[in-house]
């Protein structure tokens, strides 16, 4: 079965709700970016993309967490059936976008994790928000969860490479590789801060 068919099979009628939440989130971010530029500010976002978690990945996650592998559990017990990733230029842009998103009245913040201030032991850095969004249907309103990941270009680069390398666990000396990956993450975090300082110096000079 191709992925599209498999997803429809697993998510059933909820697929259309998930697609609507995904489009809604992407539209909101797009509007926030355009509005800031319209009023003379820098666009804080480098790019933004989203996805509906594949049925295969959702089944794997539910099983890994010891949850029932059902649609109900996929919609209510894990929160990232819908996910968007906002990649920003600088660290302060990430926090600016977090603040702006928190002001969206009809989007309830359920949970947030700041893996930038508190990186994971392997070096993973990102800001995660779990939100709940309404979907207005002809006869009722449903609420669906979504995950918003925010990070800088450097954090995104590290996460993409680490994700790729995670699957290459047959290579010996895993401990050394993990240590090196953590060192790369720390170096990239330090570069992120230097780049931000350079931008601030330029901004200050231009004022
Ligand atoms: P995919 O395929 O990317 O969607 P919980 O612990 O229950 O509160 P959860 O969702 O189990 O929450 O874990 P967490 O730590 O909030 O991470 C959620 C997502 O963040 C992951 O989704 C990854 O996308 C990303 N992520 C977290 N840790 C790492 C990491 O160490 N490396 C990389 N590259 N990404 C990470 P999924 O579902 O695991 O995968």
Boltz pocket constraint, residues with backbone or C-beta under 6 A from the ligand:
constraints:
  - pocket:
      binder: B
      contacts: [[A, 53], [A, 57], [A, 61], [A, 80], [A, 113], [A, 120], [A, 122], [A, 124], [A, 128], [A, 158], [A, 159], [A, 160], [A, 162], [A, 163]]
      max_distance: 6.0
